[in-house]
Structures are given as C-alpha cells and as structure tokens.
Amino acid sequence: MKALLRARQAMLSIVACAAAAASVAQPADTRPMVEWVIPALPTNAPQTPEQADASRQRGRQLPAPEVLQPTLDKALPAYQPRKEKLTGTFKGASSDVLKALVQKWFEKFKTYHPGVTLSISPPFAGSYGANELVKENLDFVFVSRELKPDDIVNFKAKFGYDPLTVPVVGGSYRHYGALDAVGFFVHKDNPIEKLSFDQIDAMYSTTRHRGGKAITTWGELGLTGEWADKPVKLYGIKPWNGFEEFVRQRVMSKGDKRGEWRDDIQFEKLVFPMAKNVASDRYGVGYSGIAYIDAPVRMIPVVANAGDAPQAPTYENVALATYPLSRLIYFNTNKAPGKALTPALDEFLRFILSREGQQVALDHASYIPLRAWQAQGSRALLDH
C-alpha cells in the first residue's frame, strides 16, 4: 500500500509539471461567451484485432492532418549541439501512434551526432515498453499517455525510485487514437456556460480533494428555473483507461491524494459511446476525447483555477496550451535521482525540447509542439 501511495505521489508530481499552464493565473475576462455550431465528427469504430496487431507490428496509420497548423513558439531555444563526440547504441520502444514521429526525431538527431544510434522495434505499444524498461531490456520508451500506477509501482519496487518521465510534445487536437484533447460536454439544451475543476471534482468524485460539497443537481451548478432541481446524470469511462486516468490525475487528485470516482456514474468500458449517451440524456454530462464527438452535444469551457478565464476546447487554445485538458506525450527512462542521465540520451532529449526538435513535430503534422514554457519545465526535469 505504501508503494502504491508513493507511486501515486510520483504520478501526481509529473502531472503537476505537465499542467503548469493550469496553475498560472489567467487575467480576468469579462467578455460574454460565444457559441458556435459545427458538424459532429464521423463516428470512429474500435480497431479490429487484425488492425490492432498490424499497428503493434508496423505502427498506427497516420491520420490526415488538420487543415490549419499551429505556429512554432519563437521563444523555444535553438539547439546547440555538444562539441564533444557522442557515441552509443540505445534501444527503445514506443506507442504505435508515435512510431513515425520518433523515427523522424532519430533521423534528425543523427545529423548532429552520427555516432549515436537510437532505435525502436515492434511490438509498438507503450504498455509493453514500460514493462521492458523495468526488466532493463530497453533504455527508453515513448508513451502516448501517463504511465499506469502499476507501471510506477513495479519500477520503484525494483530500483527504489521513480522512472524519469519527461513531456516531449503535445498530443493531437482531435485525431482518433493520437492522444486527442479531452472535453466535457452536456445535452444541447443545457444552458450551462462553464464548469470549473472544483465543480467537476464535486460532481464526479467521492474524495472531493478540492474541498467542495457533493454536487447532485444542476441548480447546485448555478442553473435556475426548470433546471434548478434536475439531477446531474454522470457519464464516465470505466477504469482503467487512459482518458479516465488523465481526468482523475488532472482534476480529481491533489498532491499525494488520489481521486476516486463516485459509484453512481454510468460507466462505459470504452470511450466511443460517450457523446451519444449525453446527446440522448437531457440532464447528462460526460467527457471524452475530442475525436469522439460524433453527436449533437454542447462542449463546455472549463476553468482550472479560481480567477482563470474559461477555456473552450478549441484548436487554438489547445495549440497555445491554454486549454487545461490538453494532453502530453512522454519520454520515460531510468535515471537515479541526483545522477546524470547518459550523455547521449540527455543530449537527445535536449534536442527534442529545442526549436529544431519541436519543428520535427510540427512537420509531422499530427501532434502539437510544446510552448517554450512547457519545454523549459521538461528540461528542468533532466537536471533533478
């Protein structure tokens, strides 16, 4: 139990770094909210067993990029290669949706340091890589989500410390399977204009680490008239799942205290039906990745901290990292506290976190490059 609590604390410290945008006070914004109507996305279907196997062996097929692409943050530092000659061969793994991007990073890094060989090989799956990292069969693993609690428990049980987990690029905006941003939504008739993290925690959790009282009616969320006494019908994704773990860590957990879900939530095993469920329930609220919004629901701006301006899940807000439910992709490796990372891997990470490294991600056109402040936070992790 103590090991699990330590692992949870480690996970939450990682999330705290990744969510730095949410902790920066936003200027007060008194402008009225504007709503817009866009067509629902096509319905996605789960991968077939044959497709999943092909993805593990060859990587996931890349989605069509967004028509508009973000701009690179001019404040990102230029890459300054070490003058010393670096050598070494390092083996890793990656999630299936990251194979193409990771290989592009390898190729670009090779032009600066031809003596360093980095490789990934099948099966392409983050869970496989995390297990092999514990077994010391791999030097690193790129994972398109936060590590599972068990991943950290198993690693710490063997080495006595947590894995080094470094955010290296933002997730996609609404690409199916490619770490899309998470959004909360309600029935199209629901007039609510925003939801705070405090309110979401009070609705969804039993622990309520943010200090609020349990919320069970729409009136307790500020709605009046016919809505005041109507029950809040909660929809969620059954644990364990990458989406629910992200919401649990980002919204419901505090410090070393892990949030726990209420037992009256209508859980779905997979994310696919979430938007349809809420679209057919006048008093429903739910969450999912943006890629799964295939029904006429209202996407709700969220407020991470008291005093922040509400942030809608728009492409611009995700690209600027102001939307607090944007997701991140992580590089994980074994680094003992107080000891330097292997020079070649340290240099590789500093390359990824540079202007040139994030340009590779921008050219790849599936994921969102980090902003300068995000990259700075990631570089700081290398020195701990």
C-alpha angles and dihedrals in degrees: 000000000000090000091052092049091050090049091051090050090051092049092050092050089054091050090048089058093045092049096050090125090063091054095053109093112243120219115260110268118195097175114124118254119258121211126203133188122226131171116270115255120256112273113262122215126211116261115268116239088255093052092047091051091049090051092052091051101039107013129258118299109256117250122233108273124246112270089235120050129201121250121244114255106253090211092066108114120249114247113258108192118218113256092221118090113254125204138172145103119248129184125205146158137228143192112270093250092057102051097099095045094046092051090051089054090050092051095049093045090051090063089062099037111024091173093066119082118195122179144170125198138185142318090065103204130123094218091054091049093049091054093047090050089059090049089052090236091121135042097212144354132208110215126189094215142027115295115264116253089245090054090060094041092053093046094049092045089061103036104024095235139063125269117260105254116189126183106229106171140358122261122250124277102236107341112138110245094003102101097273121193117270122241137186118222142180138197113295091247094056110108098202111131103195145359126213124215087243090057094045090051091049090050101043109029137070092201098054093193089175089069103244130133119253113279117214106153134053089236089065086059091055102267119137139192116029091357098055098089099028117118122247107238109208124212122187146155118264116248132282100048132121093239096050092043090053093051091043092053099038099042113015104038128077126190107315092342112105118210120237127207126244114251096228094067115116098238125203120201091221134029096237101091098042100099093044091051093055093041088061096044115071092200098040132118126185145152138225143146113296089243090069099056096118099142135062102273132140115249109219127216112235133215116212099188135017109272095023120126113251111262119211119208094251125147091246094053092048091047091050091046092234092117103090096211095059113123135229139215119228140212111210127194143149112270122155114223112265093015125106120250116245104283095238094050091043089053092046091054092047088052092052090049093052131088090261093050094049089046087062088056091048091050089050085062100205104085134049116250117235121258116240094257090052092050090048090055091050093050089052089061090062091063097051 
